[in-house]
Amino acid sequence: MTVLILTSEQDVTADMVVVHLHASGVPVVRFDPADLTGGVSLSGEYVHGAFRGHLWAGGRLVGMDGLRSVWVRRPGVPASRVAEPSAWLTEESAQALYGMLRGTQARWMNHPDAARRARHKPWQLRLAQRCGLPVPATLITTFPQAAREFAERFPDLVVKPVSGAHPQEPPRAVPTSRVAPDTDFSAVAFGPTLLQRRVVKQADIRLTAVGERMLAARKATSPDADPDEVDVRFASAATPWLPVEVPPRVAAGVRAYLRGAELAYGAFDFAEDSDGTWWFLECNQSGQFGFVEVETGQPIARTIAEWLSTPAPVPAAGERAPCGGGASSMLS
């Protein structure tokens, strides 16, 4: 049974997992959907109530019924590297590829439907609240007056993008920034703005969840750190990432979050305050983990490889698999 990895050619984080899969003797096929219909080909046949599908990539032909798992890591836009790309060809290619893969019994990390929903920051915050994870007071608004009133209630605020990275090429990360006390918020009317109470943190936490396994790392805030450096991605690297145990209540909340989001993988960011409370900031359903593994030595890549190479659970006697091959059995 083969593991299929959908990601860009330059994805060195995926390379870390492939090394472990190869060492375990697990067959791997890796390609970028952007290479349809150039270096990648597909075919699916629906005859007499049966489906037979095949993928060709990297000189290998694999049957879709022989896929053990599909890792949707960081794939490109389907058919975007052809000689004459078009929105029509992209839609046709996406429908063909992901539509066929949805019809297999492969496990997903993560299922495209679940991953698309999980990207929405407002949805994340609500789900985290329902799962018992502490969430800083947050406002998303296009009403300047609402922003002003929120700032009166919570004078120490940060502003961050609702969607994440700016969609330029290559994508540009937009840092979380502190809001100046004299901000009048008039510009809020021109686009949704996310304001959040600043957590005076003593550390940043990155928790990588793979199925039921959690590997957390902690980066202590330096005592002389600039209070305006609120985004750990852009802060000075004065302290290293170190392994840390996950508090039981946080672990329970994360497991509930993964079940609610139907995710097999999630990179959770928390801010730890002076009381030791872990405040939920976000969950990236395809977040990077290489930098954490390099600094901490935590076996994240190996854990992902083990999940991908484990067969999906066999339904119990009398239990039927869901029609259409949905996003079931993601956390097993």
C-alpha positions as CSV (number, residue, x, y, z in Angstrom):
1,M,0.0,0.0,0.0
2,T,1.3,3.4,-1.0
3,V,1.4,6.8,0.7
4,L,0.6,9.7,-1.6
5,I,2.0,13.1,-0.7
6,L,0.6,16.2,-2.4
7,T,3.0,19.1,-2.0
8,S,5.5,21.3,-3.8
9,E,8.8,20.0,-5.0
10,Q,10.7,22.4,-2.7
11,D,8.9,21.3,0.5
12,V,11.9,20.3,2.7
13,T,9.5,19.6,5.6
14,A,7.9,16.9,3.6
15,D,11.4,15.5,2.8
16,M,11.9,14.8,6.5
17,V,8.8,12.6,6.5
18,V,9.8,10.8,3.3
19,V,13.1,9.8,4.8
20,H,11.3,7.9,7.5
21,L,8.8,6.3,5.1
22,H,11.6,5.1,2.9
23,A,13.5,3.7,5.9
24,S,10.4,1.7,6.9
25,G,10.0,0.3,3.3
26,V,6.7,2.1,2.7
27,P,6.1,3.0,-1.0
28,V,5.7,6.7,-1.6
29,V,4.4,8.7,-4.5
30,R,4.9,12.4,-4.3
31,F,3.8,15.1,-6.7
32,D,2.5,18.7,-6.9
33,P,-1.0,19.0,-8.4
34,A,0.4,22.1,-10.1
35,D,2.1,19.7,-12.5
36,L,-1.2,18.3,-13.9
37,T,-1.3,17.8,-16.9
38,G,2.4,17.9,-17.6
39,G,4.5,15.6,-15.4
40,V,1.4,14.1,-13.8
41,S,-1.4,12.1,-15.3
42,L,-4.5,10.4,-14.0
43,S,-7.3,8.1,-15.1
44,G,-10.5,6.9,-13.5
45,E,-13.0,4.3,-14.9
46,Y,-16.5,3.8,-13.5
47,V,-18.0,0.6,-15.1
48,H,-20.5,-2.0,-13.8
49,G,-20.6,-0.4,-10.3
50,A,-16.9,-0.5,-9.8
51,F,-14.2,2.2,-9.8
52,R,-10.6,1.8,-11.1
53,G,-8.3,4.7,-10.9
54,H,-4.6,5.3,-11.6
55,L,-2.1,8.0,-11.1
56,W,1.2,8.4,-13.0
57,A,3.9,10.7,-11.5
58,G,7.7,10.5,-11.3
59,G,7.9,7.6,-13.6
60,R,5.6,5.5,-11.4
61,L,2.0,4.2,-12.0
62,V,-0.1,3.6,-8.9
63,G,-3.6,2.3,-8.5
64,M,-5.9,4.5,-6.4
65,D,-7.2,1.4,-4.7
66,G,-3.7,0.8,-3.5
67,L,-3.4,4.1,-1.6
68,R,-2.9,3.7,2.1
69,S,-3.1,7.4,3.0
70,V,-3.0,10.9,1.3
71,W,-1.0,13.7,2.9
72,V,-2.3,17.0,1.6
73,R,0.8,18.9,2.7
74,R,1.2,22.2,0.7
75,P,0.0,21.4,-2.8
76,G,0.1,24.0,-5.6
77,V,-2.9,25.1,-7.6
78,P,-3.9,22.2,-10.0
79,A,-2.6,22.6,-13.5
80,S,-1.1,26.0,-12.9
81,R,2.3,25.1,-14.5
82,V,1.0,24.1,-17.9
83,A,1.9,26.1,-21.0
84,E,-1.4,27.9,-21.1
85,P,-3.0,27.8,-17.6
86,S,-6.6,28.9,-17.1
87,A,-9.2,29.0,-14.4
88,W,-11.2,26.4,-16.4
89,L,-8.3,23.9,-16.6
90,T,-7.6,24.4,-12.9
91,E,-11.2,23.7,-11.9
92,E,-11.3,20.6,-14.2
93,S,-8.1,19.3,-12.9
94,A,-9.1,19.9,-9.2
95,Q,-12.4,18.2,-9.7
96,A,-10.8,15.2,-11.4
97,L,-7.9,14.7,-9.0
98,Y,-9.6,15.4,-5.6
99,G,-12.9,13.9,-6.8
100,M,-11.2,10.6,-7.6
101,L,-9.2,10.6,-4.4
102,R,-12.3,11.2,-2.4
103,G,-13.7,7.9,-3.8
104,T,-10.8,5.8,-2.3
105,Q,-10.6,4.3,1.2
106,A,-7.3,6.1,1.9
107,R,-6.8,8.0,5.2
108,W,-6.4,11.7,4.9
109,M,-4.0,14.1,6.5
110,N,-6.0,16.3,6.2
111,H,-9.2,15.8,4.3
112,P,-9.6,18.7,1.8
113,D,-13.1,19.6,3.1
114,A,-12.0,19.6,6.7
115,A,-8.8,21.6,5.9
116,R,-10.7,24.2,4.0
117,R,-13.1,24.8,6.8
118,A,-10.3,24.8,9.4
119,R,-8.5,27.7,7.8
120,H,-11.2,30.2,8.9
121,K,-9.9,32.0,11.9
122,P,-13.4,33.0,13.3
123,W,-14.5,29.4,13.1
124,Q,-11.3,28.3,14.9
125,L,-11.8,30.7,17.8
126,R,-15.4,29.5,18.3
127,L,-14.4,25.9,18.2
128,A,-11.6,26.4,20.6
129,Q,-14.0,28.1,23.1
130,R,-16.4,25.2,22.8
131,C,-13.6,22.8,23.5
132,G,-12.6,24.5,26.7
133,L,-9.4,26.2,25.4
134,P,-8.9,29.7,26.8
135,V,-9.2,32.3,24.0
136,P,-8.2,36.0,24.4
137,A,-11.0,38.5,24.0
138,T,-11.3,39.0,20.2
139,L,-13.2,41.3,17.9
140,I,-13.5,41.0,14.1
141,T,-15.2,44.0,12.6
142,T,-15.7,46.6,9.9
143,F,-17.4,49.0,12.3
144,P,-14.9,51.7,13.5
145,Q,-17.1,52.5,16.5
146,A,-17.2,48.8,17.6
147,A,-13.3,48.8,17.4
148,R,-13.1,52.0,19.5
149,E,-15.5,50.5,22.2
150,F,-13.5,47.3,22.2
151,A,-10.3,49.2,22.7
152,E,-11.9,51.1,25.7
153,R,-12.7,47.7,27.3
154,F,-9.3,46.2,26.5
155,P,-6.8,49.0,26.1
156,D,-3.8,46.6,25.4
157,L,-4.6,45.1,22.0
158,V,-2.9,43.5,19.0
159,V,-4.0,43.4,15.4
160,K,-3.5,40.5,13.1
161,P,-4.8,39.3,9.7
162,V,-8.0,37.3,9.6
163,S,-6.8,35.1,6.8
164,G,-3.1,34.6,7.5
165,A,-0.4,35.2,4.8
166,H,-0.8,37.9,2.2
167,P,-1.6,36.2,-1.1
168,Q,1.3,37.6,-3.1
169,E,3.9,35.3,-4.8
170,P,5.7,34.1,-2.8
171,P,3.2,34.5,0.1
172,R,4.3,37.1,2.6
173,A,3.6,36.6,6.3
174,V,1.8,39.5,7.9
175,P,3.1,40.0,11.5
176,T,0.9,40.4,14.6
177,S,1.4,44.0,15.9
178,R,0.5,46.0,18.9
179,V,-2.2,48.7,18.5
180,A,-1.1,52.2,19.4
181,P,-3.1,53.8,22.3
182,D,-4.1,56.8,20.1
183,T,-5.5,54.7,17.2
184,D,-8.8,56.1,15.9
185,F,-9.8,52.9,13.9
186,S,-11.3,54.8,11.0
187,A,-9.5,52.5,8.5
188,V,-11.4,49.5,10.0
189,A,-14.3,50.4,7.6
190,F,-12.2,49.4,4.6
191,G,-11.7,45.8,5.5
192,P,-12.4,43.2,8.3
193,T,-10.0,43.8,11.1
194,L,-9.1,41.3,13.9
195,L,-8.3,42.9,17.3
196,Q,-7.3,40.7,20.2
197,R,-6.4,41.4,23.8
198,R,-2.6,41.1,24.2
199,V,-1.5,38.2,26.4
200,V,1.4,39.4,28.4
201,K,3.3,36.1,27.8
202,Q,6.1,34.5,29.5
203,A,6.5,32.0,26.7
204,D,5.2,30.9,23.3
205,I,4.0,27.3,22.8
206,R,3.9,25.3,19.6
207,L,1.9,22.1,20.0
208,T,2.1,19.7,17.1
209,A,-0.8,17.2,17.1
210,V,-0.6,14.0,15.0
211,G,-3.6,11.9,15.5
212,E,-3.7,11.2,19.2
213,R,0.0,12.1,19.7
214,M,1.0,15.6,21.0
215,L,4.4,17.1,20.9
216,A,4.7,20.5,22.5
217,A,7.6,22.9,22.5
218,R,8.1,26.1,24.6
219,K,10.1,29.2,23.8
220,A,10.5,31.4,26.9
221,T,10.2,35.1,26.5
222,S,13.4,36.9,27.3
223,P,13.2,39.2,30.3
224,D,14.6,42.1,28.3
225,A,12.4,41.4,25.2
226,D,10.9,44.4,23.5
227,P,7.2,44.4,24.5
228,D,6.3,45.4,21.0
229,E,7.7,42.1,19.6
230,V,4.5,40.1,20.0
231,D,4.9,37.8,17.0
232,V,7.3,35.0,17.8
233,R,8.0,34.5,14.0
234,F,9.6,37.9,13.9
235,A,11.1,38.1,17.4
236,S,14.8,37.8,18.1
237,A,15.9,34.2,18.7
238,A,17.4,34.8,22.1
239,T,15.9,31.7,23.7
240,P,15.6,28.2,22.1
241,W,12.5,26.0,21.7
242,L,12.5,23.3,24.3
243,P,10.2,20.2,24.8
244,V,7.4,20.7,27.3
245,E,4.7,18.6,28.8
246,V,1.1,19.3,27.8
247,P,-1.2,20.2,30.7
248,P,-4.0,17.6,30.9
249,R,-6.8,20.2,30.4
250,V,-5.1,21.5,27.3
251,A,-4.6,18.0,26.0
252,A,-8.3,17.3,26.5
253,G,-9.2,20.5,24.7
254,V,-6.9,19.8,21.8
255,R,-8.3,16.3,21.3
256,A,-11.8,17.7,21.3
257,Y,-10.7,20.4,18.8
258,L,-9.3,17.8,16.5
259,R,-12.4,15.7,16.6
260,G,-14.6,18.8,16.0
261,A,-12.5,19.9,13.1
262,E,-12.0,16.4,11.8
263,L,-8.3,16.9,11.5
264,A,-5.5,14.3,11.8
265,Y,-2.8,17.0,12.0
266,G,-2.7,20.4,13.5
267,A,0.0,22.9,14.6
268,F,-1.4,24.8,17.6
269,D,0.0,28.2,18.8
270,F,-0.6,29.2,22.4
271,A,0.7,32.1,24.5
272,E,1.6,31.2,28.1
273,D,0.9,33.9,30.6
274,S,2.5,34.5,34.0
275,D,-0.1,32.2,35.7
276,G,0.9,29.3,33.4
277,T,-2.4,29.5,31.4
278,W,-2.0,28.5,27.7
279,W,-4.1,30.9,25.6
280,F,-5.3,29.6,22.2
281,L,-4.2,31.8,19.3
282,E,-4.7,29.6,16.3
283,C,-4.4,26.1,14.7
284,N,-2.7,25.8,11.3
285,Q,-4.0,22.6,9.7
286,S,-0.8,22.4,7.6
287,G,1.7,24.2,9.8
288,Q,5.4,23.9,9.6
289,F,7.1,21.6,12.2
290,G,10.7,21.3,10.9
291,F,12.1,24.2,12.9
292,V,10.7,22.7,16.1
293,E,12.1,19.2,15.4
294,V,15.5,20.6,14.6
295,E,15.7,22.6,17.8
296,T,14.0,20.1,20.2
297,G,14.8,16.7,18.7
298,Q,11.2,15.8,19.0
299,P,10.3,13.0,16.5
300,I,7.6,14.8,14.7
301,A,8.5,13.7,11.2
302,R,8.7,10.1,12.3
303,T,5.3,10.3,14.1
304,I,3.7,11.6,10.9
305,A,5.3,8.9,8.9
306,E,4.0,6.3,11.3
307,W,0.5,7.7,11.0
308,L,0.6,7.8,7.3
309,S,1.9,4.2,7.1
310,T,-0.7,2.8,9.5
311,P,-3.7,1.2,7.7
312,A,-7.1,2.6,8.3
313,P,-9.1,0.8,11.0
314,V,-11.3,-2.0,9.6
315,P,-15.0,-1.3,10.2
316,A,-16.6,-3.5,12.9
317,A,-18.8,-6.4,11.9
318,G,-22.1,-5.1,10.6
319,E,-20.7,-1.5,10.3
320,R,-20.8,0.0,6.9
321,A,-18.3,2.5,5.6
322,P,-19.9,5.9,4.9
323,C,-21.1,6.2,1.3
324,G,-18.8,8.5,-0.7
325,G,-15.7,7.9,1.3
326,G,-16.0,10.9,3.7
327,A,-13.5,12.3,6.2
328,S,-13.9,9.5,8.7
329,S,-11.2,7.8,10.7
330,M,-8.9,10.8,10.6
331,L,-7.6,10.7,14.2
332,S,-7.1,7.0,14.5
